[in-house]
Amino acid sequence: MNILVTGTSRGIGRAIFEALEGHEVAGHSTRGGHSEIAADLSAQGSAQALWAQALERLGGRIDVLVNNAGIFEASPIDLAAGEWAARWERTMRVNLTASAELCRLAVLHFLEREHGGRIVNVSSRAAYRGDSPDHWHYAASKAGMVAMTKSIARAYAGDGILAFAVCPGFTVTGMVDDYIASRGGGAFLADIPLGRPASAQEVAETVRWLAVDAPASATGAVIDVNGASFVR
Ligand SMILES: NC(=O)c1ccc[n+]([C@@H]2O[C@H](COP(=O)([O-])OP(=O)(O)OC[C@H]3O[C@@H](n4cnc5c(N)ncnc54)[C@H](OP(=O)(O)O)[C@@H]3O)[C@@H](O)[C@H]2O)c1
């Protein structure tokens, strides 16, 4: 299958890229390199340019879009109003609007080519649970991704277009011990019944399954990968 995955330079996106070995995958990052397509998704028009380059690289056909690129930047409420709003809008643009623009282009492509297709959006546990006092915008952007995914699933299932979302909890993208220490040590683990954060490979395998193998009837599903730290 021909697959566009955003944000493959590191972390979960890199693990998704590796999990999709055997498929034709166009990777992406802000500045490109390592054969990734460059596109800063905070910039207007960048999603369109990314889609066009990915189409060219993949021979004019894309079967699956994985929206993984995202930012987690603080916006404390005691910032000046303009700065708080600017941070809100930057997070919304990268996490939600750029993802939406890519979903739109994917749906139009799938409809035009009449071959159906799949979309997998990497959301977050924060979509359902909320996030820290400095990250209202992050939680809202991820909740928006879930609502968008469900809307696409309901609108286009009859056209063979399937849409899924994945909601990871804390996910280790580097050294586990360093990660746990950075979150305040063992107390942070007490909130995770599984006793550890998810690995990037676990999230990647969930994305791979949805992108390639999940049955059509599962369209609209949102899968949690959080060690039962938030069960809904
Ligand atoms: N890690 C977690 O605990 C966790 C939990 C729940 C959900 N998630 C979600 O999972 C996804 C991946 O998270 P991660 O932890 O793997 O993140 P990460 O290690 O910070 O990697 C983020 C990826 O997104 C790209 N990106 C960031 N800003 C961008 C921009 N302005 N334009 C284009 N690309 C940009 C980065 O590219 P560059 O290298 O070029 O910056 C990188 O490839 C995100 O959507 C995140 O919200 C993560």
The ligand as an SDF file (V2000), in Angstrom:
LIG
                    3D

 48 52  0  0  0  0  0  0  0  0999 V2000
    4.5580   10.8260   23.4110 N   0  0  0  0  0  0  0  0  0  0  0  0
    3.4130   10.8180   24.0920 C   0  0  0  0  0  0  0  0  0  0  0  0
    3.3870   10.5780   25.3220 O   0  0  0  0  0  0  0  0  0  0  0  0
    2.1040   11.0390   23.3530 C   0  0  0  0  0  0  0  0  0  0  0  0
    0.9010   10.8090   24.0420 C   0  0  0  0  0  0  0  0  0  0  0  0
   -0.3090   11.0030   23.3940 C   0  0  0  0  0  0  0  0  0  0  0  0
   -0.3270   11.4440   22.0810 C   0  0  0  0  0  0  0  0  0  0  0  0
    0.8470   11.6710   21.4320 N   0  0  0  0  0  0  0  0  0  0  0  0
    0.7680   12.1610   20.0490 C   0  0  0  0  0  0  0  0  0  0  0  0
    1.5320   11.3170   19.2110 O   0  0  0  0  0  0  0  0  0  0  0  0
    2.0890   12.0590   18.1320 C   0  0  0  0  0  0  0  0  0  0  0  0
    3.5930   11.8560   18.1040 C   0  0  0  0  0  0  0  0  0  0  0  0
    4.1130   12.2170   19.3780 O   0  0  0  0  0  0  0  0  0  0  0  0
    5.6760   12.0340   19.7380 P   0  0  0  0  0  0  0  0  0  0  0  0
    5.7540   11.9820   21.2140 O   0  0  0  0  0  0  0  0  0  0  0  0
    6.2740   10.9650   18.9250 O   0  0  0  0  0  0  0  0  0  0  0  0
    6.2330   13.4670   19.2780 O   0  0  0  0  0  0  0  0  0  0  0  0
    7.7340   13.9470   18.9570 P   0  0  0  0  0  0  0  0  0  0  0  0
    8.7380   12.9310   19.3650 O   0  0  0  0  0  0  0  0  0  0  0  0
    7.8230   15.3240   19.5140 O   0  0  0  0  0  0  0  0  0  0  0  0
    7.7110   14.0200   17.3430 O   0  0  0  0  0  0  0  0  0  0  0  0
    6.7880   14.8930   16.7370 C   0  0  0  0  0  0  0  0  0  0  0  0
    6.8550   14.7350   15.2380 C   0  0  0  0  0  0  0  0  0  0  0  0
    5.9910   15.7430   14.6760 O   0  0  0  0  0  0  0  0  0  0  0  0
    6.7730   16.5920   13.8480 C   0  0  0  0  0  0  0  0  0  0  0  0
    6.3800   17.9930   13.9780 N   0  0  0  0  0  0  0  0  0  0  0  0
    6.3910   18.7470   15.1260 C   0  0  0  0  0  0  0  0  0  0  0  0
    6.0510   20.0190   14.8200 N   0  0  0  0  0  0  0  0  0  0  0  0
    5.8450   20.0570   13.4800 C   0  0  0  0  0  0  0  0  0  0  0  0
    5.5020   21.0930   12.5600 C   0  0  0  0  0  0  0  0  0  0  0  0
    5.3120   22.3640   12.9470 N   0  0  0  0  0  0  0  0  0  0  0  0
    5.4110   20.7900   11.2520 N   0  0  0  0  0  0  0  0  0  0  0  0
    5.6230   19.5420   10.8340 C   0  0  0  0  0  0  0  0  0  0  0  0
    5.9580   18.5060   11.6450 N   0  0  0  0  0  0  0  0  0  0  0  0
    6.0680   18.7740   12.9470 C   0  0  0  0  0  0  0  0  0  0  0  0
    8.2090   16.4240   14.3000 C   0  0  0  0  0  0  0  0  0  0  0  0
    9.0860   16.7630   13.2320 O   0  0  0  0  0  0  0  0  0  0  0  0
   10.5220   17.4930   13.5280 P   0  0  0  0  0  0  0  0  0  0  0  0
   11.4550   16.4260   13.9890 O   0  0  0  0  0  0  0  0  0  0  0  0
   10.8900   18.0510   12.2150 O   0  0  0  0  0  0  0  0  0  0  0  0
   10.2570   18.5350   14.5740 O   0  0  0  0  0  0  0  0  0  0  0  0
    8.2530   14.9530   14.6900 C   0  0  0  0  0  0  0  0  0  0  0  0
    8.4590   14.1550   13.5480 O   0  0  0  0  0  0  0  0  0  0  0  0
    1.6800   13.5150   18.3760 C   0  0  0  0  0  0  0  0  0  0  0  0
    0.5450   13.8380   17.6240 O   0  0  0  0  0  0  0  0  0  0  0  0
    1.3580   13.5340   19.8660 C   0  0  0  0  0  0  0  0  0  0  0  0
    0.4310   14.5510   20.2060 O   0  0  0  0  0  0  0  0  0  0  0  0
    2.0570   11.4970   22.0360 C   0  0  0  0  0  0  0  0  0  0  0  0
  1  2  1  0
  2  3  2  0
  2  4  1  0
  4  5  1  0
  4 48  2  0
  5  6  2  0
  6  7  1  0
  7  8  2  0
  8  9  1  0
  8 48  1  0
  9 10  1  0
  9 46  1  0
 10 11  1  0
 11 12  1  0
 11 44  1  0
 12 13  1  0
 13 14  1  0
 14 15  2  0
 14 16  1  0
 14 17  1  0
 17 18  1  0
 18 19  2  0
 18 20  1  0
 18 21  1  0
 21 22  1  0
 22 23  1  0
 23 24  1  0
 23 42  1  0
 24 25  1  0
 25 26  1  0
 25 36  1  0
 26 27  1  0
 26 35  1  0
 27 28  2  0
 28 29  1  0
 29 30  1  0
 29 35  2  0
 30 31  1  0
 30 32  2  0
 32 33  1  0
 33 34  2  0
 34 35  1  0
 36 37  1  0
 36 42  1  0
 37 38  1  0
 38 39  2  0
 38 40  1  0
 38 41  1  0
 42 43  1  0
 44 45  1  0
 44 46  1  0
 46 47  1  0
M  CHG  2   8   1  16  -1
M  END
$$$$
